[in-house]
Amino acid sequence: MGVFDRLPPMDHLRSEKMCFVQLIIPAESARVAVTYLGELGLLQFKDLNEDKSPFQRIFVNQVKRCAEMARKLRFFSDQINKAGVRSSVRPALEPDIDLEELEARLGEHEHELLEMNTNSDKLQQTYNELLEFKLVLTKAGGILASSHNHATSAERELDENVYDREVDEGNAYLLEQGVHQGSSGNSGVRFVSGIILKSKALAFERMLFRATRGNMLFNQAPAGEPVTDPISGEEVEKTVFVVFFSGEQAKAKILKICDSFGASCYPVPEEMIKQRQIFNEVSARLSDLEVTLDAGIQHRNKALETVGSQLWRWTIMVKKEKAVYDTLNMLNFDVTKKCLVGEGWCPIFAKSQIKDCLQRATFHSNSQVGIIFHEMDTLESPPTYFRTDKFTNAFQEIVDAYGVARYQEANPAVYSVVTFPFLFAVMFGDWGHGICLLLGALVLILCEKKLSSQKLGSFMEMAFGGRYVILLMAIFSIYCGLIYNEFFSVPFHIFGKSAYECREKSCSDAHTAGLIKVRDPYPFGVDPSWRGSRSELPFLNSLKMKMSILMGVAQMNLGIVLSYFDARFHGNALDIRYQFIPQMIFLNSLFGYLALLILIKWCTGSQADLYHVMIYMFLDPAGDLGENQLFWGQKELQILLLLMALVAVPWMLFPKPFILKKLHKERFQGHTYRFLGTSEMDPDSEPDSARARHDDFNFGEVFVHQMIHSIEFVLGAVSNTASYLRLWALSLAHSELSTVFYEKLLLLAWGYDSLIVKSAGLVVFAFATAFILLMMETLSAFLHALRLHWVEFMNKFYHGDGYKFKPFSFALLADDED
């Protein structure tokens, strides 16, 4: 194993080395120090006040102030969006202001906006009421004129008009021309006019009929267009009504019913002259209100533009201040109440940078006492931190979605950079479709500066975040498509002539019969002559199925090898001896041997039936292989491999629990022994573990855990290998679907002489290719490649039960929501 010791370290394979540190900060420089640490973003603070509620913490008042300012800023943002005012992305240059001045300025702006909103709402309500009044005057006037023409003057004389509510001072002058409430004489017929929701009109009429016992006449006319309701401000369908009645009791009942149904009543005089006078006054008032409302909206928009020019800057400032005080609330006062004590995690490489930040904070806060920063020992498991860039971040996120790596655990993302897009391409292989994906990825990459500053939809945001994953998937799809020799399912003679030709020059059925091999095999990929032949499907099925098994066995072996490096890195000798070795033996005795048979069959051109070989390896190990023998000594090798596989199962199951039990007994009997590290006894292997947990050694629990792990691996070796056959199934489905679209849409349409039919066929083919093959099939292949990595590859070595390093950083505030 000395070869592995001489290998250079892989920085991305292991998470950054972390250290637990303590800070003792004088109170006068605490805020400045935490601010500088937030700008650096390489220190994760530990909450030393977990037992306290948010209202019992030291800086609760400052947090409340920041929260109130954040609320005001959200109010401004909502008002700007509601008004449709464009706020400047780049704020206007203004001198820096402190938190107190910002708080006062925000209060002034909020008070001003609230006052303008209140006045605007009152004016808008008055405007909507006047619009309704104007509509009632028009419709009710027509109803009254019609009633007057069909009745005698003595019977239909209208003595008075009835109001449902007091007329406000602003509308009182509308009735100065003699429109007053009449006397309460019992002899005359009176009427009430108003407007009601169309949906309530029928129930309203029935209620009036029952309340007055039929002693009323109800006339109505539809408004004809949606009306803005003065109360709710929504556009609704309404109906104008006029109710004729007689008597004070009927009047009181009708007014109560109008009020309960939410009907608005307006005074309409009987005389046409007065109606025209009031109509003109209402129209003039509406014109004045329109001018007033427009001026108010312009003034309000100017105020919002002023706020919007600084909104982004103020929001970031408030978020930073709130984050600083939230972090300070995680610290504790020391015994003297003059210093704040904090603890946290930081990468070892960042210690010097943190010390520089703390020195600058001491200098800028004019503190007489420096900040103490030193490393401490702890039994807690450190957080996991991988340094990523815009290329590797998406692959790391794919792995983290399964589970965050333990501290210093092997990182599958290093290998997923290659294996993930390659397995995707095996299922998606078509170099025509790959070029389409490549163009899409290049657009996202070339426009990344522009797109990163814009708000994107959920789908576009996901695609933009994984643009480099899509790029690699496209490149590998082109590579696999060249191997399959498929360009939108059409083969091309790219790398030379086919190895097969017709037996005769007059061969008319060259795609099905009469082909003979006349030259060396096609230099790269599948020979284009297989396309359309009777043996095309059996040949491609055999090729892709065997290729899937080879890839699956190779990737599972890689996972087991990584478990060896992981165990060796952490000094877990038991895991190497009683997990890695038997797992390698079991997997390769069965499925490694199957992969070897596939390679031998390909190289020798043998006609052996590998299904028969593998089945009878278990049913009749000593039986004669006959035509299925691929090499000398095959039967003896199969017996040996079968015995090794059988021995590997108890090797995995029994030794490790008993050795752990023996080590536990020796430890408490005071015997000296060389500690054999293992994941079950390593105090740093799991978060929040401590040495006290070693005192509770439960042999039964350890044995059951090992038994489950062994059974899972044995059964998983079979199921995982079969799971890799999805590479064959998805590749075949993609190829056949692409062929169907090409032959049944494009070629079929191209067989007609009509240009319209050809164009329609081309359009349908393009849409089917784009939405089914380039979107749905891409998503399907992506998910299957994801499953192969999460379940078949990573479960061989990856625990994924760590927790992320989450430093206090201002750079992360833009994505956080309050």
PyMOL commands that set and color helices and strands:
alter all, ss='L'
color gray80, all
select helices_A, chain A and resi 2-5+27-40+54-56+60-83+99-149+169-175+198-211+248-260+272-328+348-364+393-402+413-428+431-446+448-452+458-465+467-484+528-530+536-569+573-604+610-619+626-628+634-653+655-668+691-695+699-723+726-750+755-796+810-815
alter helices_A, ss='H'
color red, helices_A
select strands_A, chain A and resi 18-26+44-46+158-161+189-197+217-222+227-228+235-236+238-245+264-265+332-333+339-347+372-376+500-502+515-517
alter strands_A, ss='S'
color yellow, strands_A
deselect
rebuild
show_as cartoon
